[in-house]
Amino acid sequence: MAHKILIIDDDIDLVEVLRIVLESHGYAVIDAQDGDRGFRLIENQKPDLVILDVMMRTEDEGFVVAEKIRSTPLIADIPIIMLTAVTQQTGYPYNKNDETLPVNEFIEKPVMPNTLIRYIEKYLGKSR
């Protein structure tokens, strides 16, 4: 059975590009364009991994969702890859190595597909 990955990002074009890449590597993909819908999908679908943007309806919506995931025992262990252009868009330099971030990985957009797959495989193993 394919690992299920949830993409939470308000950029539909990016979601579709990621879907093509992930599905070509054998992953099942679901998506949401905002944090509220994304969190409901996490609770209902229990994805194996979440790819999460920071800036959606608010400048920190992704961090709010990540904190909510980490504070909900049944889903707290789901790996989260934060894929964002927040530093480019705001100029605010988040420290991606900060151990207090509620995510497993913090990756700046744009990211090469093979790099993203390598991070996913780090948490889920090979999909094939």
N, CA, C and O atoms as a Tinker XYZ file with bonds, in Angstrom:
   512  protein
     1  N      0.850000   -1.191000    0.000000    73     2
     2  CA     0.000000    0.000000    0.000000    64     1     3
     3  C      0.887000    1.242000    0.000000    63     2     4     5
     4  O      1.870000    1.306000    0.738000    81     3
     5  N      0.547000    2.206000   -0.808000    73     3     6
     6  CA     1.339000    3.430000   -0.953000    64     5     7
     7  C      1.248000    4.289000    0.297000    63     6     8     9
     8  O      0.195000    4.392000    0.926000    81     7
     9  N      2.363000    4.899000    0.641000    73     7    10
    10  CA     2.355000    5.889000    1.717000    64     9    11
    11  C      1.516000    7.077000    1.285000    63    10    12    13
    12  O      1.564000    7.494000    0.128000    81    11
    13  N      0.738000    7.625000    2.229000    73    11    14
    14  CA    -0.134000    8.753000    1.939000    64    13    15
    15  C      0.520000   10.043000    2.428000    63    14    16    17
    16  O      0.918000   10.145000    3.589000    81    15
    17  N      0.627000   11.027000    1.533000    73    15    18
    18  CA     1.221000   12.319000    1.859000    64    17    19
    19  C      0.169000   13.405000    1.686000    63    18    20    21
    20  O     -0.507000   13.476000    0.660000    81    19
    21  N      0.041000   14.246000    2.700000    73    19    22
    22  CA    -0.862000   15.393000    2.648000    64    21    23
    23  C     -0.048000   16.650000    2.382000    63    22    24    25
    24  O      0.915000   16.939000    3.092000    81    23
    25  N     -0.440000   17.394000    1.354000    73    23    26
    26  CA     0.177000   18.684000    1.047000    64    25    27
    27  C     -0.789000   19.775000    1.478000    63    26    28    29
    28  O     -1.927000   19.817000    1.012000    81    27
    29  N     -0.343000   20.662000    2.366000    73    27    30
    30  CA    -1.157000   21.802000    2.781000    64    29    31
    31  C     -0.465000   23.053000    2.262000    63    30    32    33
    32  O      0.547000   23.490000    2.810000    81    31
    33  N     -1.020000   23.620000    1.202000    73    31    34
    34  CA    -0.420000   24.793000    0.561000    64    33    35
    35  C     -1.505000   25.484000   -0.252000    63    34    36    37
    36  O     -2.308000   24.817000   -0.904000    81    35
    37  N     -1.538000   26.804000   -0.221000    73    35    38
    38  CA    -2.561000   27.545000   -0.958000    64    37    39
    39  C     -2.184000   27.814000   -2.406000    63    38    40    41
    40  O     -2.971000   28.405000   -3.145000    81    39
    41  N     -1.005000   27.395000   -2.822000    73    39    42
    42  CA    -0.561000   27.560000   -4.208000    64    41    43
    43  C     -0.932000   26.298000   -4.990000    63    42    44    45
    44  O     -0.211000   25.301000   -4.969000    81    43
    45  N     -2.078000   26.367000   -5.684000    73    43    46
    46  CA    -2.604000   25.193000   -6.398000    64    45    47
    47  C     -1.614000   24.671000   -7.439000    63    46    48    49
    48  O     -1.481000   23.460000   -7.615000    81    47
    49  N     -0.921000   25.578000   -8.127000    73    47    50
    50  CA     0.037000   25.142000   -9.142000    64    49    51
    51  C      1.161000   24.316000   -8.522000    63    50    52    53
    52  O      1.557000   23.285000   -9.067000    81    51
    53  N      1.671000   24.774000   -7.382000    73    51    54
    54  CA     2.722000   24.024000   -6.692000    64    53    55
    55  C      2.196000   22.669000   -6.230000    63    54    56    57
    56  O      2.884000   21.657000   -6.358000    81    55
    57  N      0.989000   22.650000   -5.699000    73    55    58
    58  CA     0.397000   21.389000   -5.242000    64    57    59
    59  C      0.340000   20.387000   -6.399000    63    58    60    61
    60  O      0.668000   19.213000   -6.223000    81    59
    61  N     -0.068000   20.844000   -7.563000    73    59    62
    62  CA    -0.175000   19.932000   -8.709000    64    61    63
    63  C      1.200000   19.440000   -9.168000    63    62    64    65
    64  O      1.343000   18.275000   -9.538000    81    63
    65  N      2.201000   20.305000   -9.148000    73    63    66
    66  CA     3.563000   19.875000   -9.501000    64    65    67
    67  C      4.045000   18.834000   -8.495000    63    66    68    69
    68  O      4.595000   17.801000   -8.878000    81    67
    69  N      3.837000   19.110000   -7.209000    73    67    70
    70  CA     4.258000   18.149000   -6.178000    64    69    71
    71  C      3.503000   16.828000   -6.326000    63    70    72    73
    72  O      4.075000   15.754000   -6.143000    81    71
    73  N      2.220000   16.917000   -6.657000    73    71    74
    74  CA     1.415000   15.693000   -6.837000    64    73    75
    75  C      2.022000   14.817000   -7.940000    63    74    76    77
    76  O      2.162000   13.606000   -7.774000    81    75
    77  N      2.374000   15.437000   -9.052000    73    75    78
    78  CA     2.959000   14.683000  -10.172000    64    77    79
    79  C      4.259000   14.007000   -9.734000    63    78    80    81
    80  O      4.477000   12.828000  -10.010000    81    79
    81  N      5.112000   14.759000   -9.055000    73    79    82
    82  CA     6.398000   14.216000   -8.599000    64    81    83
    83  C      6.172000   13.065000   -7.620000    63    82    84    85
    84  O      6.753000   11.990000   -7.768000    81    83
    85  N      5.326000   13.301000   -6.623000    73    83    86
    86  CA     5.118000   12.288000   -5.581000    64    85    87
    87  C      4.435000   11.042000   -6.124000    63    86    88    89
    88  O      4.836000    9.923000   -5.803000    81    87
    89  N      3.406000   11.226000   -6.945000    73    87    90
    90  CA     2.718000   10.061000   -7.499000    64    89    91
    91  C      3.635000    9.263000   -8.417000    63    90    92    93
    92  O      3.520000    8.040000   -8.491000    81    91
    93  N      4.548000    9.942000   -9.121000    73    91    94
    94  CA     5.487000    9.214000   -9.986000    64    93    95
    95  C      6.476000    8.384000   -9.170000    63    94    96    97
    96  O      7.127000    7.485000   -9.703000    81    95
    97  N      6.588000    8.687000   -7.879000    73    95    98
    98  CA     7.446000    7.906000   -6.985000    64    97    99
    99  C      6.633000    6.935000   -6.129000    63    98   100   101
   100  O      7.157000    6.354000   -5.178000    81    99
   101  N      5.358000    6.760000   -6.465000    73    99   102
   102  CA     4.544000    5.741000   -5.808000    64   101   103
   103  C      3.794000    6.189000   -4.578000    63   102   104   105
   104  O      3.246000    5.349000   -3.865000    81   103
   105  N      3.746000    7.485000   -4.298000    73   103   106
   106  CA     3.025000    7.982000   -3.129000    64   105   107
   107  C      1.595000    8.350000   -3.495000    63   106   108   109
   108  O      1.333000    8.793000   -4.613000    81   107
   109  N      0.674000    8.168000   -2.561000    73   107   110
   110  CA    -0.697000    8.656000   -2.701000    64   109   111
   111  C     -0.717000   10.075000   -2.139000    63   110   112   113
   112  O     -0.106000   10.337000   -1.103000    81   111
   113  N     -1.410000   10.990000   -2.809000    73   111   114
   114  CA    -1.383000   12.394000   -2.416000    64   113   115
   115  C     -2.793000   12.909000   -2.166000    63   114   116   117
   116  O     -3.702000   12.686000   -2.965000    81   115
   117  N     -2.958000   13.601000   -1.045000    73   115   118
   118  CA    -4.173000   14.363000   -0.763000    64   117   119
   119  C     -3.724000   15.795000   -0.487000    63   118   120   121
   120  O     -2.563000   16.030000   -0.150000    81   119
   121  N     -4.644000   16.753000   -0.630000    73   119   122
   122  CA    -4.223000   18.137000   -0.435000    64   121   123
   123  C     -5.314000   18.986000    0.190000    63   122   124   125
   124  O     -6.499000   18.653000    0.166000    81   123
   125  N     -4.858000   20.099000    0.753000    73   123   126
   126  CA    -5.741000   21.115000    1.322000    64   125   127
   127  C     -5.096000   22.469000    1.066000    63   126   128   129
   128  O     -3.871000   22.588000    1.034000    81   127
   129  N     -5.928000   23.485000    0.886000    73   127   130
   130  CA    -5.403000   24.805000    0.593000    64   129   131
   131  C     -5.367000   25.737000    1.793000    63   130   132   133
   132  O     -4.982000   26.899000    1.663000    81   131
   133  N     -5.762000   25.241000    2.956000    73   131   134
   134  CA    -5.653000   26.048000    4.171000    64   133   135
   135  C     -5.455000   25.133000    5.375000    63   134   136   137
   136  O     -5.694000   23.927000    5.309000    81   135
   137  N     -5.015000   25.734000    6.465000    73   135   138
   138  CA    -4.666000   24.962000    7.649000    64   137   139
   139  C     -5.829000   24.251000    8.307000    63   138   140   141
   140  O     -5.669000   23.129000    8.788000    81   139
   141  N     -7.006000   24.881000    8.341000    73   139   142
   142  CA    -8.160000   24.251000    8.986000    64   141   143
   143  C     -8.556000   22.968000    8.262000    63   142   144   145
   144  O     -8.729000   21.918000    8.882000    81   143
   145  N     -8.697000   23.068000    6.947000    73   143   146
   146  CA    -9.054000   21.873000    6.165000    64   145   147
   147  C     -7.938000   20.830000    6.261000    63   146   148   149
   148  O     -8.207000   19.634000    6.382000    81   147
   149  N     -6.697000   21.285000    6.208000    73   147   150
   150  CA    -5.569000   20.377000    6.320000    64   149   151
   151  C     -5.580000   19.615000    7.629000    63   150   152   153
   152  O     -5.355000   18.405000    7.651000    81   151
   153  N     -5.841000   20.323000    8.727000    73   151   154
   154  CA    -5.860000   19.659000   10.035000    64   153   155
   155  C     -6.989000   18.632000   10.098000    63   154   156   157
   156  O     -6.801000   17.545000   10.643000    81   155
   157  N     -8.155000   18.962000    9.550000    73   155   158
   158  CA    -9.260000   17.984000    9.531000    64   157   159
   159  C     -8.870000   16.743000    8.731000    63   158   160   161
   160  O     -9.184000   15.622000    9.130000    81   159
   161  N     -8.182000   16.942000    7.595000    73   159   162
   162  CA    -7.735000   15.792000    6.803000    64   161   163
   163  C     -6.722000   14.948000    7.579000    63   162   164   165
   164  O     -6.735000   13.721000    7.487000    81   163
   165  N     -5.859000   15.596000    8.330000    73   163   166
   166  CA    -4.889000   14.844000    9.134000    64   165   167
   167  C     -5.623000   13.973000   10.143000    63   166   168   169
   168  O     -5.303000   12.795000   10.303000    81   167
   169  N     -6.603000   14.550000   10.822000    73   167   170
   170  CA    -7.362000   13.782000   11.816000    64   169   171
   171  C     -8.135000   12.634000   11.171000    63   170   172   173
   172  O     -8.202000   11.539000   11.731000    81   171
   173  N     -8.719000   12.877000    9.998000    73   171   174
   174  CA    -9.574000   11.871000    9.357000    64   173   175
   175  C     -8.813000   10.869000    8.503000    63   174   176   177
   176  O     -9.147000    9.684000    8.500000    81   175
   177  N     -7.796000   11.322000    7.779000    73   175   178
   178  CA    -7.083000   10.476000    6.823000    64   177   179
   179  C     -5.803000    9.854000    7.380000    63   178   180   181
   180  O     -5.308000    8.865000    6.838000    81   179
   181  N     -5.265000   10.428000    8.461000    73   179   182
   182  CA    -4.019000    9.951000    9.076000    64   181   183
   183  C     -2.919000    9.734000    8.029000    63   182   184   185
   184  O     -2.472000    8.604000    7.831000    81   183
   185  N     -2.480000   10.805000    7.359000    73   183   186
   186  CA    -1.417000   10.638000    6.366000    64   185   187
   187  C     -0.124000   10.173000    7.028000    63   186   188   189
   188  O      0.060000   10.319000    8.236000    81   187
   189  N      0.759000    9.616000    6.221000    73   187   190
   190  CA     2.050000    9.150000    6.726000    64   189   191
   191  C      3.042000   10.301000    6.875000    63   190   192   193
   192  O      4.011000   10.195000    7.626000    81   191
   193  N      2.800000   11.403000    6.155000    73   191   194
   194  CA     3.703000   12.548000    6.179000    64   193   195
   195  C      2.930000   13.770000    5.697000    63   194   196   197
   196  O      2.029000   13.654000    4.866000    81   195
   197  N      3.285000   14.950000    6.224000    73   195   198
   198  CA     2.647000   16.209000    5.829000    64   197   199
   199  C      3.708000   17.141000    5.257000    63   198   200   201
   200  O      4.773000   17.328000    5.845000    81   199
   201  N      3.398000   17.727000    4.094000    73   199   202
   202  CA     4.204000   18.805000    3.529000    64   201   203
   203  C      3.384000   20.071000    3.742000    63   202   204   205
   204  O      2.243000   20.164000    3.287000    81   203
   205  N      3.967000   21.043000    4.433000    73   203   206
   206  CA     3.205000   22.183000    4.948000    64   205   207
   207  C      3.867000   23.502000    4.586000    63   206   208   209
   208  O      5.072000   23.673000    4.772000    81   207
   209  N      3.071000   24.437000    4.065000    73   207   210
   210  CA     3.534000   25.793000    3.801000    64   209   211
   211  C      3.378000   26.621000    5.073000    63   210   212   213
   212  O      2.591000   26.259000    5.948000    81   211
   213  N      4.109000   27.719000    5.190000    73   211   214
   214  CA     3.964000   28.611000    6.341000    64   213   215
   215  C      2.858000   29.628000    6.082000    63   214   216   217
   216  O      1.879000   29.705000    6.823000    81   215
   217  N      3.034000   30.408000    5.015000    73   215   218
   218  CA     2.136000   31.530000    4.755000    64   217   219
   219  C      0.984000   31.107000    3.856000    63   218   220   221
   220  O      1.164000   30.798000    2.679000    81   219
   221  N     -0.219000   31.104000    4.455000    73   219   222
   222  CA    -1.419000   30.830000    3.674000    64   221   223
   223  C     -2.384000   31.983000    3.944000    63   222   224   225
   224  O     -2.194000   33.072000    3.403000    81   223
   225  N     -3.408000   31.772000    4.762000    73   223   226
   226  CA    -4.318000   32.884000    5.065000    64   225   227
   227  C     -3.662000   33.911000    5.981000    63   226   228   229
   228  O     -3.979000   35.099000    5.926000    81   227
   229  N     -2.738000   33.440000    6.829000    73   227   230
   230  CA    -1.985000   34.343000    7.708000    64   229   231
   231  C     -0.505000   34.049000    7.527000    63   230   232   233
   232  O     -0.135000   33.030000    6.945000    81   231
   233  N      0.341000   34.944000    8.027000    73   231   234
   234  CA     1.787000   34.795000    7.846000    64   233   235
   235  C      2.378000   33.605000    8.593000    63   234   236   237
   236  O      3.479000   33.158000    8.273000    81   235
   237  N      1.660000   33.093000    9.583000    73   235   238
   238  CA     2.205000   31.993000   10.380000    64   237   239
   239  C      1.269000   30.789000   10.458000    63   238   240   241
   240  O      1.407000   29.957000   11.354000    81   239
   241  N      0.329000   30.691000    9.537000    73   239   242
   242  CA    -0.669000   29.617000    9.595000    64   241   243
   243  C     -0.032000   28.228000    9.642000    63   242   244   245
   244  O     -0.512000   27.353000   10.362000    81   243
   245  N      1.036000   28.021000    8.886000    73   243   246
   246  CA     1.694000   26.724000    8.890000    64   245   247
   247  C      2.266000   26.362000   10.258000    63   246   248   249
   248  O      2.190000   25.210000   10.685000    81   247
   249  N      2.840000   27.354000   10.942000    73   247   250
   250  CA     3.371000   27.085000   12.278000    64   249   251
   251  C      2.245000   26.757000   13.253000    63   250   252   253
   252  O      2.398000   25.896000   14.119000    81   251
   253  N      1.122000   27.444000   13.109000    73   251   254
   254  CA    -0.039000   27.175000   13.966000    64   253   255
   255  C     -0.518000   25.734000   13.758000    63   254   256   257
   256  O     -0.794000   25.019000   14.721000    81   255
   257  N     -0.612000   25.322000   12.507000    73   255   258
   258  CA    -1.041000   23.950000   12.197000    64   257   259
   259  C     -0.030000   22.942000   12.740000    63   258   260   261
   260  O     -0.415000   21.936000   13.337000    81   259
   261  N      1.254000   23.206000   12.537000    73   259   262
   262  CA     2.284000   22.279000   13.033000    64   261   263
   263  C      2.206000   22.135000   14.548000    63   262   264   265
   264  O      2.312000   21.025000   15.069000    81   263
   265  N      2.023000   23.240000   15.257000    73   263   266
   266  CA     1.894000   23.179000   16.725000    64   265   267
   267  C      0.663000   22.376000   17.130000    63   266   268   269
   268  O      0.703000   21.602000   18.087000    81   267
   269  N     -0.428000   22.567000   16.396000    73   267   270
   270  CA    -1.671000   21.842000   16.691000    64   269   271
   271  C     -1.473000   20.339000   16.476000    63   270   272   273
   272  O     -1.949000   19.525000   17.268000    81   271
   273  N     -0.770000   19.978000   15.403000    73   271   274
   274  CA    -0.479000   18.564000   15.149000    64   273   275
   275  C      0.340000   17.992000   16.307000    63   274   276   277
   276  O      0.007000   16.937000   16.847000    81   275
   277  N      1.399000   18.685000   16.679000    73   275   278
   278  CA     2.305000   18.201000   17.735000    64   277   279
   279  C      1.624000   18.109000   19.097000    63   278   280   281
   280  O      2.058000   17.336000   19.951000    81   279
   281  N      0.566000   18.885000   19.309000    73   279   282
   282  CA    -0.114000   18.857000   20.606000    64   281   283
   283  C     -1.325000   17.920000   20.616000    63   282   284   285
   284  O     -2.056000   17.867000   21.605000    81   283
   285  N     -1.541000   17.182000   19.526000    73   283   286
   286  CA    -2.652000   16.227000   19.446000    64   285   287
   287  C     -2.069000   14.819000   19.465000    63   286   288   289
   288  O     -1.508000   14.376000   18.462000    81   287
   289  N     -2.188000   14.108000   20.580000    73   287   290
   290  CA    -1.485000   12.831000   20.760000    64   289   291
   291  C     -1.642000   11.806000   19.636000    63   290   292   293
   292  O     -0.663000   11.142000   19.292000    81   291
   293  N     -2.817000   11.652000   19.056000    73   291   294
   294  CA    -3.018000   10.616000   18.042000    64   293   295
   295  C     -2.301000   10.897000   16.725000    63   294   296   297
   296  O     -2.122000    9.987000   15.916000    81   295
   297  N     -1.887000   12.142000   16.500000    73   295   298
   298  CA    -1.231000   12.491000   15.245000    64   297   299
   299  C      0.112000   13.182000   15.456000    63   298   300   301
   300  O      0.757000   13.587000   14.488000    81   299
   301  N      0.535000   13.319000   16.693000    73   299   302
   302  CA     1.736000   14.102000   17.031000    64   301   303
   303  C      3.010000   13.577000   16.384000    63   302   304   305
   304  O      3.955000   14.340000   16.181000    81   303
   305  N      3.052000   12.301000   16.060000    73   303   306
   306  CA     4.282000   11.711000   15.514000    64   305   307
   307  C      4.365000   11.736000   13.990000    63   306   308   309
   308  O      5.352000   11.265000   13.424000    81   307
   309  N      3.362000   12.271000   13.321000    73   307   310
   310  CA     3.402000   12.339000   11.853000    64   309   311
   311  C      4.528000   13.281000   11.445000    63   310   312   313
   312  O      4.570000   14.418000   11.913000    81   311
   313  N      5.441000   12.837000   10.585000    73   311   314
   314  CA     6.525000   13.723000   10.134000    64   313   315
   315  C      5.974000   14.918000    9.350000    63   314   316   317
   316  O      5.059000   14.780000    8.539000    81   315
   317  N      6.550000   16.085000    9.613000    73   315   318
   318  CA     6.146000   17.312000    8.929000    64   317   319
   319  C      7.360000   17.899000    8.229000    63   318   320   321
   320  O      8.398000   18.146000    8.844000    81   319
   321  N      7.205000   18.118000    6.924000    73   319   322
   322  CA     8.215000   18.838000    6.153000    64   321   323
   323  C      7.619000   20.198000    5.830000    63   322   324   325
   324  O      6.627000   20.292000    5.107000    81   323
   325  N      8.221000   21.246000    6.363000    73   323   326
   326  CA     7.762000   22.592000    6.066000    64   325   327
   327  C      8.502000   23.060000    4.828000    63   326   328   329
   328  O      9.723000   23.216000    4.832000    81   327
   329  N      7.737000   23.281000    3.768000    73   327   330
   330  CA     8.280000   23.693000    2.475000    64   329   331
   331  C      7.752000   25.095000    2.220000    63   330   332   333
   332  O      6.558000   25.272000    1.978000    81   331
   333  N      8.632000   26.099000    2.272000    73   331   334
   334  CA     8.153000   27.472000    2.270000    64   333   335
   335  C      9.124000   28.457000    1.647000    63   334   336   337
   336  O     10.325000   28.203000    1.549000    81   335
   337  N      8.579000   29.570000    1.235000    73   335   338
   338  CA     9.385000   30.688000    0.732000    64   337   339
   339  C      9.301000   31.843000    1.722000    63   338   340   341
   340  O      9.492000   32.997000    1.340000    81   339
   341  N      9.020000   31.548000    2.979000    73   339   342
   342  CA     8.769000   32.591000    3.970000    64   341   343
   343  C      9.939000   33.555000    4.111000    63   342   344   345
   344  O      9.716000   34.756000    4.259000    81   343
   345  N     11.155000   33.082000    4.072000    73   343   346
   346  CA    12.309000   33.973000    4.199000    64   345   347
   347  C     12.378000   34.915000    3.015000    63   346   348   349
   348  O     12.663000   36.102000    3.171000    81   347
   349  N     12.112000   34.378000    1.814000    73   347   350
   350  CA    12.130000   35.212000    0.611000    64   349   351
   351  C     11.000000   36.238000    0.636000    63   350   352   353
   352  O     11.202000   37.384000    0.236000    81   351
   353  N      9.829000   35.848000    1.095000    73   351   354
   354  CA     8.658000   36.716000    1.045000    64   353   355
   355  C      8.654000   37.768000    2.141000    63   354   356   357
   356  O      8.174000   38.880000    1.925000    81   355
   357  N      9.178000   37.437000    3.308000    73   355   358
   358  CA     9.106000   38.372000    4.426000    64   357   359
   359  C     10.450000   38.969000    4.794000    63   358   360   361
   360  O     10.518000   40.005000    5.455000    81   359
   361  N     11.514000   38.317000    4.367000    73   359   362
   362  CA    12.835000   38.761000    4.778000    64   361   363
   363  C     13.180000   38.320000    6.193000    63   362   364   365
   364  O     14.286000   38.570000    6.672000    81   363
   365  N     12.226000   37.657000    6.869000    73   363   366
   366  CA    12.466000   37.197000    8.227000    64   365   367
   367  C     13.214000   35.875000    8.182000    63   366   368   369
   368  O     12.691000   34.900000    7.641000    81   367
   369  N     14.411000   35.812000    8.728000    73   367   370
   370  CA    15.220000   34.591000    8.632000    64   369   371
   371  C     14.897000   33.561000    9.711000    63   370   372   373
   372  O     15.533000   33.551000   10.765000    81   371
   373  N     13.922000   32.700000    9.460000    73   371   374
   374  CA    13.663000   31.608000   10.393000    64   373   375
   375  C     14.898000   30.735000   10.444000    63   374   376   377
   376  O     15.524000   30.483000    9.414000    81   375
   377  N     15.249000   30.278000   11.613000    73   375   378
   378  CA    16.397000   29.392000   11.754000    64   377   379
   379  C     15.910000   27.969000   11.541000    63   378   380   381
   380  O     15.301000   27.370000   12.428000    81   379
   381  N     16.181000   27.432000   10.358000    73   379   382
   382  CA    15.669000   26.103000   10.033000    64   381   383
   383  C     16.271000   25.012000   10.897000    63   382   384   385
   384  O     15.763000   23.891000   10.909000    81   383
   385  N     17.334000   25.309000   11.615000    73   383   386
   386  CA    17.951000   24.324000   12.505000    64   385   387
   387  C     17.500000   24.485000   13.954000    63   386   388   389
   388  O     18.003000   23.801000   14.845000    81   387
   389  N     16.562000   25.380000   14.184000    73   387   390
   390  CA    16.050000   25.623000   15.529000    64   389   391
   391  C     15.281000   24.384000   16.004000    63   390   392   393
   392  O     14.285000   23.998000   15.392000    81   391
   393  N     15.733000   23.781000   17.065000    73   391   394
   394  CA    15.105000   22.546000   17.553000    64   393   395
   395  C     13.724000   22.780000   18.142000    63   394   396   397
   396  O     13.004000   21.820000   18.415000    81   395
   397  N     13.335000   24.044000   18.345000    73   395   398
   398  CA    11.999000   24.315000   18.876000    64   397   399
   399  C     10.938000   24.378000   17.779000    63   398   400   401
   400  O      9.745000   24.423000   18.078000    81   399
   401  N     11.359000   24.382000   16.504000    73   399   402
   402  CA    10.372000   24.353000   15.426000    64   401   403
   403  C      9.605000   23.038000   15.506000    63   402   404   405
   404  O     10.204000   21.982000   15.712000    81   403
   405  N      8.284000   23.097000   15.346000    73   403   406
   406  CA     7.471000   21.879000   15.474000    64   405   407
   407  C      7.425000   21.045000   14.197000    63   406   408   409
   408  O      6.410000   20.416000   13.896000    81   407
   409  N      8.526000   21.041000   13.449000    73   407   410
   410  CA     8.570000   20.296000   12.193000    64   409   411
   411  C      9.842000   19.449000   12.154000    63   410   412   413
   412  O     10.803000   19.714000   12.875000    81   411
   413  N      9.826000   18.426000   11.296000    73   411   414
   414  CA    11.000000   17.580000   11.155000    64   413   415
   415  C     12.042000   18.194000   10.235000    63   414   416   417
   416  O     13.244000   18.064000   10.464000    81   415
   417  N     11.565000   18.869000    9.187000    73   415   418
   418  CA    12.463000   19.509000    8.223000    64   417   419
   419  C     11.882000   20.858000    7.831000    63   418   420   421
   420  O     10.663000   21.022000    7.767000    81   419
   421  N     12.754000   21.818000    7.571000    73   419   422
   422  CA    12.360000   23.153000    7.130000    64   421   423
   423  C     13.131000   23.419000    5.847000    63   422   424   425
   424  O     14.347000   23.609000    5.878000    81   423
   425  N     12.422000   23.432000    4.708000    73   423   426
   426  CA    13.066000   23.534000    3.404000    64   425   427
   427  C     12.559000   24.780000    2.681000    63   426   428   429
   428  O     11.356000   25.034000    2.623000    81   427
   429  N     13.497000   25.552000    2.132000    73   427   430
   430  CA    13.142000   26.745000    1.369000    64   429   431
   431  C     12.704000   26.370000   -0.041000    63   430   432   433
   432  O     13.301000   25.502000   -0.677000    81   431
   433  N     11.641000   27.041000   -0.530000    73   431   434
   434  CA    11.238000   26.940000   -1.927000    64   433   435
   435  C     12.157000   27.836000   -2.737000    63   434   436   437
   436  O     12.621000   28.852000   -2.220000    81   435
   437  N     12.430000   27.505000   -3.956000    73   435   438
   438  CA    12.055000   26.263000   -4.640000    64   437   439
   439  C     12.971000   25.128000   -4.213000    63   438   440   441
   440  O     14.116000   25.345000   -3.816000    81   439
   441  N     12.446000   23.923000   -4.303000    73   439   442
   442  CA    13.228000   22.736000   -3.963000    64   441   443
   443  C     13.220000   21.808000   -5.183000    63   442   444   445
   444  O     12.201000   21.647000   -5.854000    81   443
   445  N     14.355000   21.219000   -5.444000    73   443   446
   446  CA    14.446000   20.261000   -6.550000    64   445   447
   447  C     13.668000   18.999000   -6.159000    63   446   448   449
   448  O     13.727000   18.573000   -5.006000    81   447
   449  N     12.942000   18.401000   -7.103000    73   447   450
   450  CA    12.155000   17.207000   -6.791000    64   449   451
   451  C     12.961000   16.098000   -6.123000    63   450   452   453
   452  O     12.487000   15.488000   -5.165000    81   451
   453  N     14.162000   15.829000   -6.608000    73   451   454
   454  CA    14.965000   14.750000   -6.014000    64   453   455
   455  C     15.341000   15.048000   -4.570000    63   454   456   457
   456  O     15.449000   14.136000   -3.750000    81   455
   457  N     15.540000   16.327000   -4.259000    73   455   458
   458  CA    15.846000   16.714000   -2.875000    64   457   459
   459  C     14.646000   16.450000   -1.981000    63   458   460   461
   460  O     14.793000   15.901000   -0.889000    81   459
   461  N     13.461000   16.836000   -2.435000    73   459   462
   462  CA    12.250000   16.596000   -1.654000    64   461   463
   463  C     12.030000   15.100000   -1.456000    63   462   464   465
   464  O     11.708000   14.664000   -0.351000    81   463
   465  N     12.199000   14.322000   -2.502000    73   463   466
   466  CA    12.026000   12.863000   -2.391000    64   465   467
   467  C     13.013000   12.292000   -1.375000    63   466   468   469
   468  O     12.660000   11.409000   -0.594000    81   467
   469  N     14.234000   12.787000   -1.383000    73   467   470
   470  CA    15.240000   12.308000   -0.425000    64   469   471
   471  C     14.784000   12.571000    1.017000    63   470   472   473
   472  O     14.946000   11.712000    1.884000    81   471
   473  N     14.215000   13.756000    1.272000    73   471   474
   474  CA    13.709000   14.048000    2.615000    64   473   475
   475  C     12.538000   13.145000    2.971000    63   474   476   477
   476  O     12.460000   12.646000    4.094000    81   475
   477  N     11.634000   12.931000    2.034000    73   475   478
   478  CA    10.486000   12.058000    2.298000    64   477   479
   479  C     10.958000   10.643000    2.604000    63   478   480   481
   480  O     10.476000   10.016000    3.548000    81   479
   481  N     11.888000   10.145000    1.819000    73   479   482
   482  CA    12.401000    8.791000    2.049000    64   481   483
   483  C     13.112000    8.676000    3.390000    63   482   484   485
   484  O     13.148000    7.595000    3.979000    81   483
   485  N     13.673000    9.763000    3.876000    73   483   486
   486  CA    14.320000    9.768000    5.189000    64   485   487
   487  C     13.308000    9.376000    6.270000    63   486   488   489
   488  O     13.656000    8.690000    7.231000    81   487
   489  N     12.062000    9.811000    6.111000    73   487   490
   490  CA    11.032000    9.539000    7.128000    64   489   491
   491  C     10.132000    8.354000    6.801000    63   490   492   493
   492  O      9.586000    7.727000    7.709000    81   491
   493  N      9.970000    8.042000    5.527000    73   491   494
   494  CA     9.049000    6.966000    5.148000    64   493   495
   495  C      9.739000    5.745000    4.554000    63   494   496   497
   496  O      9.116000    4.697000    4.385000    81   495
   497  N     11.001000    5.875000    4.244000    73   495   498
   498  CA    11.688000    4.786000    3.555000    64   497   499
   499  C     11.373000    4.847000    2.073000    63   498   500   501
   500  O     10.607000    5.700000    1.624000    81   499
   501  N     11.957000    3.955000    1.332000    73   499   502
   502  CA    11.733000    3.907000   -0.112000    64   501   503
   503  C     10.291000    3.518000   -0.396000    63   502   504   505
   504  O      9.737000    2.632000    0.255000    81   503
   505  N      9.686000    4.190000   -1.376000    73   503   506
   506  CA     8.291000    3.889000   -1.697000    64   505   507
   507  C      8.146000    2.729000   -2.672000    63   506   508   509
   508  O      7.057000    2.184000   -2.848000    81   507
   509  N      9.239000    2.364000   -3.294000    73   507   510
   510  CA     9.156000    1.280000   -4.286000    64   509   511
   511  C      9.805000    0.035000   -3.757000    63   510   512
   512  O      9.836000   -0.985000   -4.446000    81   511
